[in-house]
């Protein structure tokens, strides 16, 4: 039976500041670390930014290692000590599905024992920090989509107790997976059981990792009967299938991101932070800060329907494109589209009868998006012939530009 004790903490200062990160997927052996330490560096950068912003609490939503090895858990703890020393904030850490895995995928329970011994916390925790409840719920096993069946009765009890204690405040529940069909990525990677509990508790605000989908997308916060927020990852960004440049697009490990929450008198303000390079980090979308009102009411402001209805389609200039043949296929170049948010992807119609989709480069930071788009068209029938490419811009809500850029490719000589 899963159990936990309620732990009370007080963080000094006028504003409680909370960092939220996930999915480091650290190297699992010294050999792997020697080959590549980019994920360790990403964790160091994230912790440095959180330290420099004076966070009093850090939530880590699981997948410490790519596998659940002692080496990965020790690397996590050594990195925390390296950055914070004796000035370590409160850190609430849970396991993810990867933390249960080994090469055989069969040794789940020993990994949990290693996690609890090395990280120094139970797999299931309930903290009260400055009067706010934070429930940390690891999955019970390494399933990709159904890891919480045995955890649900414990979650129900802990959430109900938090509701009785603070009925006018959000209840923060950290899980590794998000409930299926909620925030961005949950349609592909969501857990099939969590929503059964959460839907009875409108004050639940669920932070979750697992999907690696970009938090720059406004679908990363979802509100229905409860609220779900996708944390992206510190390792690499992954995106939905169906695009020609792959679910893990180029340079996906260069921009680890997460959140800093400011608990102010009238609202909790959720800032999206790009941790690349460490230092103070870079706030993304500072003009679109998400807010939870206080006293808290789940008012549905982040429901998908209302935001999709207010969405405007992207805009393309309609001119300026060019094409060239390469060893890999055909390269298209054209001026980037614009949007009231950002251009998520481009639709390319080839010769009027073949349609392909490509991600833009939004996932590495909106101010880093290139003014000129370069698309490599590799799946092209008869590349030596003359071809016509009609390019449309597409936003996160799948709205397409009315204009398109027509690019001609003459036949090869």
C-alpha beads as a LAMMPS data file, in Angstrom:
LAMMPS data file: protein, C-alpha beads

413 atoms
412 bonds

1 atom types
1 bond types

-500.0 500.0 xlo xhi
-500.0 500.0 ylo yhi
-500.0 500.0 zlo zhi

Masses

1 110.0

Atoms # bond

1 1 1 0.000 0.000 0.000
2 1 1 1.327 3.430 -0.961
3 1 1 1.610 5.901 1.893
4 1 1 3.333 9.198 2.687
5 1 1 3.546 11.661 5.519
6 1 1 2.627 15.322 5.230
7 1 1 5.737 17.493 5.451
8 1 1 5.485 21.206 6.266
9 1 1 7.988 23.817 4.983
10 1 1 8.293 27.579 5.208
11 1 1 10.294 29.548 2.653
12 1 1 11.125 33.119 3.775
13 1 1 10.356 36.164 1.621
14 1 1 7.369 38.050 0.292
15 1 1 7.008 35.931 -2.867
16 1 1 7.329 32.137 -2.991
17 1 1 9.225 31.250 -6.161
18 1 1 9.005 27.704 -7.549
19 1 1 10.957 26.111 -10.407
20 1 1 9.535 23.221 -12.457
21 1 1 11.777 20.946 -14.546
22 1 1 11.684 17.409 -15.905
23 1 1 13.238 14.636 -17.989
24 1 1 17.009 14.932 -17.723
25 1 1 17.488 11.322 -18.924
26 1 1 21.053 11.434 -17.629
27 1 1 23.751 9.006 -18.828
28 1 1 23.409 5.610 -17.220
29 1 1 27.076 4.533 -17.004
30 1 1 30.472 6.295 -16.781
31 1 1 31.071 5.253 -20.382
32 1 1 27.908 6.973 -21.563
33 1 1 28.850 10.103 -19.625
34 1 1 32.307 10.142 -21.182
35 1 1 30.785 9.897 -24.645
36 1 1 28.333 12.768 -24.102
37 1 1 27.544 15.037 -21.158
38 1 1 25.090 17.400 -22.889
39 1 1 22.186 16.335 -20.644
40 1 1 24.287 16.858 -17.505
41 1 1 25.205 20.321 -18.806
42 1 1 21.539 21.068 -19.463
43 1 1 20.694 20.137 -15.865
44 1 1 23.542 22.319 -14.592
45 1 1 22.280 25.254 -16.672
46 1 1 18.706 24.823 -15.429
47 1 1 19.713 24.588 -11.772
48 1 1 22.006 27.603 -12.166
49 1 1 19.153 29.696 -13.558
50 1 1 16.814 28.582 -10.775
51 1 1 19.479 29.369 -8.178
52 1 1 20.098 32.827 -9.636
53 1 1 16.364 33.540 -9.533
54 1 1 16.190 32.551 -5.868
55 1 1 13.688 29.708 -6.096
56 1 1 12.685 28.226 -2.750
57 1 1 11.211 25.014 -4.168
58 1 1 12.038 22.910 -7.226
59 1 1 9.653 20.330 -8.676
60 1 1 11.314 17.612 -10.776
61 1 1 8.768 15.540 -12.703
62 1 1 10.723 12.348 -13.334
63 1 1 12.995 10.542 -15.809
64 1 1 16.226 11.297 -13.984
65 1 1 18.112 8.746 -16.087
66 1 1 17.661 7.199 -19.488
67 1 1 17.589 3.990 -17.450
68 1 1 17.072 3.654 -13.711
69 1 1 20.716 3.081 -12.792
70 1 1 22.470 4.021 -9.589
71 1 1 24.972 5.981 -11.656
72 1 1 22.207 8.167 -13.118
73 1 1 20.676 8.815 -9.675
74 1 1 24.091 9.634 -8.203
75 1 1 24.833 11.995 -11.130
76 1 1 21.572 13.829 -10.428
77 1 1 22.441 14.306 -6.762
78 1 1 26.060 15.296 -7.478
79 1 1 24.854 17.940 -9.911
80 1 1 22.455 19.400 -7.354
81 1 1 25.265 19.563 -4.805
82 1 1 27.629 21.119 -7.359
83 1 1 25.242 23.982 -8.129
84 1 1 23.681 24.645 -4.724
85 1 1 26.230 23.416 -2.210
86 1 1 24.852 23.926 1.287
87 1 1 22.233 26.442 0.025
88 1 1 19.995 23.798 -1.494
89 1 1 16.287 24.717 -1.802
90 1 1 13.461 22.284 -1.138
91 1 1 13.443 19.781 -4.007
92 1 1 10.497 17.472 -4.647
93 1 1 11.567 14.703 -7.032
94 1 1 9.514 11.863 -8.482
95 1 1 10.349 8.914 -10.709
96 1 1 9.439 8.587 -14.364
97 1 1 8.958 5.511 -16.523
98 1 1 12.633 5.560 -17.581
99 1 1 13.683 5.452 -13.929
100 1 1 12.077 2.013 -13.659
101 1 1 13.783 0.650 -16.755
102 1 1 16.908 -1.443 -17.145
103 1 1 18.250 -3.075 -20.284
104 1 1 15.921 -5.995 -19.639
105 1 1 13.009 -3.731 -18.567
106 1 1 12.187 -6.267 -15.854
107 1 1 13.842 -5.001 -12.658
108 1 1 11.432 -2.270 -11.592
109 1 1 11.344 -2.640 -7.813
110 1 1 15.135 -2.550 -7.238
111 1 1 15.245 0.736 -9.176
112 1 1 12.688 2.254 -6.827
113 1 1 14.736 1.174 -3.817
114 1 1 17.849 2.705 -5.406
115 1 1 15.971 5.933 -6.139
116 1 1 14.705 6.277 -2.577
117 1 1 18.111 5.481 -1.064
118 1 1 20.214 7.698 -3.332
119 1 1 17.856 10.639 -3.891
120 1 1 16.806 10.426 -0.255
121 1 1 13.046 10.812 -0.662
122 1 1 10.106 8.401 -1.003
123 1 1 8.630 7.861 -4.452
124 1 1 5.394 9.458 -3.196
125 1 1 5.465 12.710 -1.226
126 1 1 3.101 15.411 0.016
127 1 1 4.635 18.770 0.917
128 1 1 2.944 21.901 2.211
129 1 1 5.104 24.931 1.385
130 1 1 3.958 28.342 2.640
131 1 1 0.436 26.986 2.891
132 1 1 0.295 25.489 -0.644
133 1 1 -0.033 21.750 -1.212
134 1 1 2.418 19.982 -3.555
135 1 1 1.761 16.283 -4.132
136 1 1 4.532 14.311 -5.839
137 1 1 3.304 11.074 -7.389
138 1 1 5.704 8.679 -9.094
139 1 1 4.210 5.989 -11.301
140 1 1 4.149 2.495 -9.841
141 1 1 5.932 0.937 -12.818
142 1 1 7.657 1.728 -16.111
143 1 1 4.612 1.742 -18.374
144 1 1 4.552 4.455 -21.035
145 1 1 0.788 5.055 -20.756
146 1 1 -0.615 3.161 -17.758
147 1 1 1.687 3.589 -14.784
148 1 1 -0.695 4.924 -12.127
149 1 1 -3.400 2.300 -11.522
150 1 1 -2.071 1.327 -8.078
151 1 1 -1.331 4.973 -7.207
152 1 1 -4.851 6.318 -7.799
153 1 1 -6.351 5.491 -4.359
154 1 1 -3.440 7.272 -2.648
155 1 1 -3.796 10.259 -4.987
156 1 1 -7.514 10.491 -4.217
157 1 1 -6.863 10.573 -0.475
158 1 1 -4.078 13.143 -0.663
159 1 1 -5.968 15.505 -2.983
160 1 1 -9.118 15.293 -0.868
161 1 1 -7.117 16.131 2.267
162 1 1 -5.533 19.124 0.517
163 1 1 -8.964 20.353 -0.615
164 1 1 -10.275 20.277 2.917
165 1 1 -7.256 22.233 4.126
166 1 1 -7.105 24.892 1.369
167 1 1 -10.381 25.016 -0.615
168 1 1 -9.511 28.414 -2.122
169 1 1 -6.062 27.513 -3.440
170 1 1 -4.798 25.373 -6.299
171 1 1 -3.544 21.917 -5.384
172 1 1 -0.354 21.140 -7.276
173 1 1 -0.045 17.500 -8.284
174 1 1 3.184 16.480 -9.984
175 1 1 3.077 13.292 -12.051
176 1 1 5.421 12.050 -14.735
177 1 1 2.708 11.434 -17.328
178 1 1 -0.180 13.785 -17.900
179 1 1 -3.738 12.463 -18.272
180 1 1 -4.503 11.374 -21.817
181 1 1 -6.037 13.925 -24.205
182 1 1 -5.286 17.015 -22.142
183 1 1 -2.231 19.224 -22.732
184 1 1 0.072 19.226 -25.777
185 1 1 1.467 15.724 -26.280
186 1 1 -1.055 13.923 -24.085
187 1 1 -2.900 12.645 -27.132
188 1 1 0.205 10.597 -27.955
189 1 1 1.810 9.923 -24.558
190 1 1 -0.870 10.505 -21.898
191 1 1 -1.706 8.151 -19.024
192 1 1 -5.087 6.464 -19.301
193 1 1 -5.909 6.412 -15.564
194 1 1 -5.033 9.769 -14.003
195 1 1 -8.039 11.669 -15.333
196 1 1 -10.375 9.342 -13.410
197 1 1 -9.178 10.963 -10.170
198 1 1 -8.403 14.497 -11.315
199 1 1 -11.812 15.129 -12.897
200 1 1 -13.396 15.089 -9.429
201 1 1 -11.105 17.874 -8.192
202 1 1 -11.345 21.185 -10.108
203 1 1 -8.544 22.798 -8.072
204 1 1 -5.946 20.276 -9.250
205 1 1 -3.097 21.820 -11.255
206 1 1 -1.077 18.945 -12.694
207 1 1 2.551 19.473 -13.731
208 1 1 3.916 16.588 -15.791
209 1 1 6.835 15.651 -18.016
210 1 1 7.231 12.597 -20.245
211 1 1 6.167 14.023 -23.602
212 1 1 9.108 16.412 -24.234
213 1 1 6.718 18.556 -26.317
214 1 1 7.591 22.255 -26.486
215 1 1 6.123 24.419 -23.721
216 1 1 6.170 27.351 -26.166
217 1 1 3.001 25.942 -27.691
218 1 1 -0.106 27.425 -26.041
219 1 1 -1.642 23.954 -25.981
220 1 1 0.886 23.135 -23.239
221 1 1 -1.622 24.448 -20.701
222 1 1 -5.044 22.821 -20.760
223 1 1 -8.084 23.479 -18.623
224 1 1 -11.160 21.336 -18.372
225 1 1 -12.496 19.888 -15.134
226 1 1 -8.937 20.395 -13.831
227 1 1 -5.702 21.930 -15.185
228 1 1 -2.698 20.252 -16.835
229 1 1 0.639 21.896 -17.687
230 1 1 3.294 20.156 -19.787
231 1 1 6.867 20.866 -18.594
232 1 1 8.800 19.939 -21.782
233 1 1 12.224 18.497 -20.802
234 1 1 15.840 19.285 -19.994
235 1 1 17.190 16.663 -22.376
236 1 1 15.733 17.002 -25.868
237 1 1 12.569 18.383 -27.398
238 1 1 10.233 15.980 -29.128
239 1 1 7.127 16.873 -31.111
240 1 1 4.119 15.175 -32.640
241 1 1 4.410 12.698 -35.522
242 1 1 3.337 13.484 -39.061
243 1 1 6.072 15.924 -40.103
244 1 1 8.821 15.133 -42.595
245 1 1 11.632 16.494 -40.394
246 1 1 10.868 13.956 -37.666
247 1 1 9.471 13.911 -34.145
248 1 1 12.930 14.803 -32.782
249 1 1 13.837 17.774 -34.988
250 1 1 17.331 19.214 -35.584
251 1 1 19.224 20.604 -32.551
252 1 1 16.504 19.326 -30.227
253 1 1 18.874 19.142 -27.225
254 1 1 20.112 22.743 -27.386
255 1 1 17.319 24.530 -25.523
256 1 1 16.260 22.952 -22.227
257 1 1 13.209 24.744 -20.849
258 1 1 10.984 24.783 -17.770
259 1 1 9.018 27.134 -15.542
260 1 1 9.419 29.620 -12.742
261 1 1 6.247 30.302 -10.763
262 1 1 5.830 33.490 -8.728
263 1 1 3.236 33.155 -5.949
264 1 1 1.986 36.733 -5.628
265 1 1 -0.924 38.163 -3.634
266 1 1 -3.499 38.202 -6.449
267 1 1 -2.259 35.450 -8.741
268 1 1 0.332 32.777 -9.401
269 1 1 2.281 33.815 -12.485
270 1 1 3.830 31.071 -14.620
271 1 1 6.940 32.128 -16.576
272 1 1 8.385 30.011 -19.380
273 1 1 12.181 29.941 -19.083
274 1 1 14.811 28.944 -21.634
275 1 1 17.743 27.598 -19.586
276 1 1 20.293 27.444 -22.423
277 1 1 23.651 28.790 -21.272
278 1 1 22.730 29.095 -17.608
279 1 1 23.054 32.548 -16.033
280 1 1 19.654 34.159 -15.587
281 1 1 18.136 32.252 -18.473
282 1 1 15.820 33.827 -21.012
283 1 1 12.099 34.238 -20.492
284 1 1 10.101 33.110 -23.504
285 1 1 6.738 34.676 -24.365
286 1 1 6.859 37.268 -21.584
287 1 1 3.787 38.845 -23.195
288 1 1 1.785 35.635 -22.662
289 1 1 2.370 34.763 -19.014
290 1 1 -0.107 32.212 -17.716
291 1 1 -1.864 33.159 -14.463
292 1 1 -3.833 31.269 -11.835
293 1 1 -6.075 33.721 -9.923
294 1 1 -6.123 33.889 -6.134
295 1 1 -8.389 32.984 -4.412
296 1 1 -8.325 30.141 -6.905
297 1 1 -11.218 29.334 -9.192
298 1 1 -10.888 27.047 -12.191
299 1 1 -12.429 29.566 -14.579
300 1 1 -11.651 27.736 -17.813
301 1 1 -9.603 30.575 -19.280
302 1 1 -7.167 28.036 -20.722
303 1 1 -9.711 25.717 -22.272
304 1 1 -8.810 24.850 -25.848
305 1 1 -12.140 25.775 -27.425
306 1 1 -12.218 29.449 -26.500
307 1 1 -8.576 30.035 -27.432
308 1 1 -8.909 28.229 -30.749
309 1 1 -11.945 30.378 -31.578
310 1 1 -9.906 33.576 -31.028
311 1 1 -7.015 32.329 -33.144
312 1 1 -6.034 34.065 -36.376
313 1 1 -4.345 32.212 -39.258
314 1 1 -0.706 32.891 -40.154
315 1 1 0.355 35.250 -42.926
316 1 1 2.793 34.642 -45.791
317 1 1 4.173 37.280 -48.109
318 1 1 3.243 35.252 -51.160
319 1 1 6.547 35.843 -52.938
320 1 1 10.304 35.493 -52.661
321 1 1 10.793 31.725 -52.779
322 1 1 13.544 29.814 -54.564
323 1 1 14.573 26.200 -55.090
324 1 1 17.766 24.273 -55.711
325 1 1 18.779 20.660 -56.082
326 1 1 21.048 19.078 -53.477
327 1 1 22.612 15.653 -53.010
328 1 1 19.782 14.808 -50.595
329 1 1 16.918 16.132 -52.716
330 1 1 15.564 19.666 -53.151
331 1 1 16.047 22.712 -50.921
332 1 1 13.288 25.330 -50.747
333 1 1 14.013 28.820 -49.411
334 1 1 11.384 31.454 -48.691
335 1 1 10.604 34.298 -46.241
336 1 1 9.269 33.012 -42.907
337 1 1 5.595 33.484 -42.235
338 1 1 4.180 35.521 -39.347
339 1 1 1.407 34.802 -36.861
340 1 1 -0.340 36.303 -33.841
341 1 1 1.640 33.662 -31.920
342 1 1 4.186 31.802 -34.070
343 1 1 4.305 29.650 -37.194
344 1 1 4.354 26.073 -35.967
345 1 1 4.872 24.328 -39.302
346 1 1 4.696 24.614 -43.069
347 1 1 2.521 22.696 -45.486
348 1 1 4.075 21.960 -48.867
349 1 1 1.830 20.842 -51.752
350 1 1 3.915 19.239 -54.484
351 1 1 2.554 19.389 -58.037
352 1 1 -0.949 19.853 -56.675
353 1 1 -1.351 16.271 -55.474
354 1 1 1.248 15.421 -52.800
355 1 1 1.161 17.122 -49.373
356 1 1 3.970 17.180 -46.806
357 1 1 4.322 19.002 -43.460
358 1 1 7.501 20.355 -41.852
359 1 1 8.101 21.819 -38.377
360 1 1 9.391 25.366 -38.224
361 1 1 12.293 26.041 -35.829
362 1 1 10.066 27.501 -33.079
363 1 1 11.074 24.905 -30.477
364 1 1 14.536 26.430 -29.975
365 1 1 13.149 29.824 -28.913
366 1 1 10.896 32.296 -30.678
367 1 1 13.517 35.045 -30.914
368 1 1 15.862 32.524 -32.553
369 1 1 13.520 31.698 -35.428
370 1 1 15.130 32.302 -38.801
371 1 1 13.794 35.013 -41.090
372 1 1 14.441 32.787 -44.109
373 1 1 13.145 29.213 -43.995
374 1 1 15.162 26.349 -45.480
375 1 1 13.236 23.133 -46.112
376 1 1 14.871 19.942 -47.346
377 1 1 12.418 18.039 -49.548
378 1 1 13.677 14.464 -49.654
379 1 1 10.618 12.428 -50.640
380 1 1 10.146 13.610 -54.194
381 1 1 9.061 11.414 -57.064
382 1 1 11.193 11.914 -60.172
383 1 1 13.373 14.691 -58.720
384 1 1 14.950 15.335 -62.103
385 1 1 11.674 16.595 -63.571
386 1 1 10.039 20.036 -63.321
387 1 1 8.052 20.524 -60.097
388 1 1 5.815 23.099 -58.441
389 1 1 5.769 23.640 -54.665
390 1 1 2.990 25.608 -52.973
391 1 1 3.993 26.511 -49.395
392 1 1 1.479 27.454 -46.663
393 1 1 2.175 28.527 -43.066
394 1 1 0.345 26.611 -40.305
395 1 1 -0.061 27.613 -36.639
396 1 1 -0.444 25.516 -33.476
397 1 1 -4.218 25.340 -33.822
398 1 1 -3.768 24.049 -37.413
399 1 1 -5.033 27.238 -39.037
400 1 1 -3.404 27.770 -42.445
401 1 1 -2.420 30.930 -44.234
402 1 1 -4.711 32.022 -47.040
403 1 1 -1.754 33.064 -49.173
404 1 1 0.858 30.628 -50.339
405 1 1 4.279 30.946 -51.904
406 1 1 4.609 29.142 -55.231
407 1 1 8.122 27.927 -55.955
408 1 1 9.051 26.461 -59.330
409 1 1 11.794 23.890 -59.831
410 1 1 12.844 23.602 -63.486
411 1 1 13.751 20.256 -64.945
412 1 1 17.361 19.189 -64.489
413 1 1 19.543 19.867 -67.487

Bonds

1 1 1 2
2 1 2 3
3 1 3 4
4 1 4 5
5 1 5 6
6 1 6 7
7 1 7 8
8 1 8 9
9 1 9 10
10 1 10 11
11 1 11 12
12 1 12 13
13 1 13 14
14 1 14 15
15 1 15 16
16 1 16 17
17 1 17 18
18 1 18 19
19 1 19 20
20 1 20 21
21 1 21 22
22 1 22 23
23 1 23 24
24 1 24 25
25 1 25 26
26 1 26 27
27 1 27 28
28 1 28 29
29 1 29 30
30 1 30 31
31 1 31 32
32 1 32 33
33 1 33 34
34 1 34 35
35 1 35 36
36 1 36 37
37 1 37 38
38 1 38 39
39 1 39 40
40 1 40 41
41 1 41 42
42 1 42 43
43 1 43 44
44 1 44 45
45 1 45 46
46 1 46 47
47 1 47 48
48 1 48 49
49 1 49 50
50 1 50 51
51 1 51 52
52 1 52 53
53 1 53 54
54 1 54 55
55 1 55 56
56 1 56 57
57 1 57 58
58 1 58 59
59 1 59 60
60 1 60 61
61 1 61 62
62 1 62 63
63 1 63 64
64 1 64 65
65 1 65 66
66 1 66 67
67 1 67 68
68 1 68 69
69 1 69 70
70 1 70 71
71 1 71 72
72 1 72 73
73 1 73 74
74 1 74 75
75 1 75 76
76 1 76 77
77 1 77 78
78 1 78 79
79 1 79 80
80 1 80 81
81 1 81 82
82 1 82 83
83 1 83 84
84 1 84 85
85 1 85 86
86 1 86 87
87 1 87 88
88 1 88 89
89 1 89 90
90 1 90 91
91 1 91 92
92 1 92 93
93 1 93 94
94 1 94 95
95 1 95 96
96 1 96 97
97 1 97 98
98 1 98 99
99 1 99 100
100 1 100 101
101 1 101 102
102 1 102 103
103 1 103 104
104 1 104 105
105 1 105 106
106 1 106 107
107 1 107 108
108 1 108 109
109 1 109 110
110 1 110 111
111 1 111 112
112 1 112 113
113 1 113 114
114 1 114 115
115 1 115 116
116 1 116 117
117 1 117 118
118 1 118 119
119 1 119 120
120 1 120 121
121 1 121 122
122 1 122 123
123 1 123 124
124 1 124 125
125 1 125 126
126 1 126 127
127 1 127 128
128 1 128 129
129 1 129 130
130 1 130 131
131 1 131 132
132 1 132 133
133 1 133 134
134 1 134 135
135 1 135 136
136 1 136 137
137 1 137 138
138 1 138 139
139 1 139 140
140 1 140 141
141 1 141 142
142 1 142 143
143 1 143 144
144 1 144 145
145 1 145 146
146 1 146 147
147 1 147 148
148 1 148 149
149 1 149 150
150 1 150 151
151 1 151 152
152 1 152 153
153 1 153 154
154 1 154 155
155 1 155 156
156 1 156 157
157 1 157 158
158 1 158 159
159 1 159 160
160 1 160 161
161 1 161 162
162 1 162 163
163 1 163 164
164 1 164 165
165 1 165 166
166 1 166 167
167 1 167 168
168 1 168 169
169 1 169 170
170 1 170 171
171 1 171 172
172 1 172 173
173 1 173 174
174 1 174 175
175 1 175 176
176 1 176 177
177 1 177 178
178 1 178 179
179 1 179 180
180 1 180 181
181 1 181 182
182 1 182 183
183 1 183 184
184 1 184 185
185 1 185 186
186 1 186 187
187 1 187 188
188 1 188 189
189 1 189 190
190 1 190 191
191 1 191 192
192 1 192 193
193 1 193 194
194 1 194 195
195 1 195 196
196 1 196 197
197 1 197 198
198 1 198 199
199 1 199 200
200 1 200 201
201 1 201 202
202 1 202 203
203 1 203 204
204 1 204 205
205 1 205 206
206 1 206 207
207 1 207 208
208 1 208 209
209 1 209 210
210 1 210 211
211 1 211 212
212 1 212 213
213 1 213 214
214 1 214 215
215 1 215 216
216 1 216 217
217 1 217 218
218 1 218 219
219 1 219 220
220 1 220 221
221 1 221 222
222 1 222 223
223 1 223 224
224 1 224 225
225 1 225 226
226 1 226 227
227 1 227 228
228 1 228 229
229 1 229 230
230 1 230 231
231 1 231 232
232 1 232 233
233 1 233 234
234 1 234 235
235 1 235 236
236 1 236 237
237 1 237 238
238 1 238 239
239 1 239 240
240 1 240 241
241 1 241 242
242 1 242 243
243 1 243 244
244 1 244 245
245 1 245 246
246 1 246 247
247 1 247 248
248 1 248 249
249 1 249 250
250 1 250 251
251 1 251 252
252 1 252 253
253 1 253 254
254 1 254 255
255 1 255 256
256 1 256 257
257 1 257 258
258 1 258 259
259 1 259 260
260 1 260 261
261 1 261 262
262 1 262 263
263 1 263 264
264 1 264 265
265 1 265 266
266 1 266 267
267 1 267 268
268 1 268 269
269 1 269 270
270 1 270 271
271 1 271 272
272 1 272 273
273 1 273 274
274 1 274 275
275 1 275 276
276 1 276 277
277 1 277 278
278 1 278 279
279 1 279 280
280 1 280 281
281 1 281 282
282 1 282 283
283 1 283 284
284 1 284 285
285 1 285 286
286 1 286 287
287 1 287 288
288 1 288 289
289 1 289 290
290 1 290 291
291 1 291 292
292 1 292 293
293 1 293 294
294 1 294 295
295 1 295 296
296 1 296 297
297 1 297 298
298 1 298 299
299 1 299 300
300 1 300 301
301 1 301 302
302 1 302 303
303 1 303 304
304 1 304 305
305 1 305 306
306 1 306 307
307 1 307 308
308 1 308 309
309 1 309 310
310 1 310 311
311 1 311 312
312 1 312 313
313 1 313 314
314 1 314 315
315 1 315 316
316 1 316 317
317 1 317 318
318 1 318 319
319 1 319 320
320 1 320 321
321 1 321 322
322 1 322 323
323 1 323 324
324 1 324 325
325 1 325 326
326 1 326 327
327 1 327 328
328 1 328 329
329 1 329 330
330 1 330 331
331 1 331 332
332 1 332 333
333 1 333 334
334 1 334 335
335 1 335 336
336 1 336 337
337 1 337 338
338 1 338 339
339 1 339 340
340 1 340 341
341 1 341 342
342 1 342 343
343 1 343 344
344 1 344 345
345 1 345 346
346 1 346 347
347 1 347 348
348 1 348 349
349 1 349 350
350 1 350 351
351 1 351 352
352 1 352 353
353 1 353 354
354 1 354 355
355 1 355 356
356 1 356 357
357 1 357 358
358 1 358 359
359 1 359 360
360 1 360 361
361 1 361 362
362 1 362 363
363 1 363 364
364 1 364 365
365 1 365 366
366 1 366 367
367 1 367 368
368 1 368 369
369 1 369 370
370 1 370 371
371 1 371 372
372 1 372 373
373 1 373 374
374 1 374 375
375 1 375 376
376 1 376 377
377 1 377 378
378 1 378 379
379 1 379 380
380 1 380 381
381 1 381 382
382 1 382 383
383 1 383 384
384 1 384 385
385 1 385 386
386 1 386 387
387 1 387 388
388 1 388 389
389 1 389 390
390 1 390 391
391 1 391 392
392 1 392 393
393 1 393 394
394 1 394 395
395 1 395 396
396 1 396 397
397 1 397 398
398 1 398 399
399 1 399 400
400 1 400 401
401 1 401 402
402 1 402 403
403 1 403 404
404 1 404 405
405 1 405 406
406 1 406 407
407 1 407 408
408 1 408 409
409 1 409 410
410 1 410 411
411 1 411 412
412 1 412 413
